[in-house]
Amino acid sequence: SLVYPVQNLINAIAIGFGVGINTQIALHLGAGEHKKANMAATHGLMLSLLHGVVITVVSILIMPTFLRMFTSDETVVAYGISAMKYFCPFYFLLAILHGMAGAVRGTGKSVPPMVVLLVSLCLFRVVWIQFVLPFFHSIDGVFVLYPVSWAFGAVLMLLYTWKGKWM
């Protein structure tokens, strides 16, 4: 589908915010400026969430036109629009997932975010495809998998940042 390149771009930007947050936190902690590290995490997450909201609105508004720029097949456009109905409202979850992962990595703790990302974006999806997807009788089972795995990862990252000893 034509939606996946757009999805990959949005995901890359969310990852980029996480890398930026990671760098800023590491910089400030290395300089012994814990207050600035906290501020960098907060501001980075807010910017990442703002990006998620803006890209959601823009994607919803331009996706049908964007899809028609690349194909005149209305079936392809219909599937693309269907996919975006599942993806767009939940881009903020990518901001939480990758932003929090970057914040934790910035403190020098790289294994917990790696585990969360592997569990939520790899293992969970394999389990979903094996055990849940057979209950769906359309492509919707694949489309819904993405935001569900993002939500699962975001919850795991939030739980770790709340309960873990990372800062």
Buried (B, 14 or more C-beta within 10 A) or exposed (E): BBBEEBBEEBBEBBBBBBBBBBBBBBBBBEEEEEEBBBBBBEEBBEBBBEBBEEBBEEBBEEBEEBBBEEEEEEEBBEBBBBBBEBBBEBBBBBBBBBBBBBBBBBBEBEEBBEEBBEBBBEEBBEEBEEEEBEEEEEEEBBBBBBBBBBBBBBBBBBEBBEEEEBB
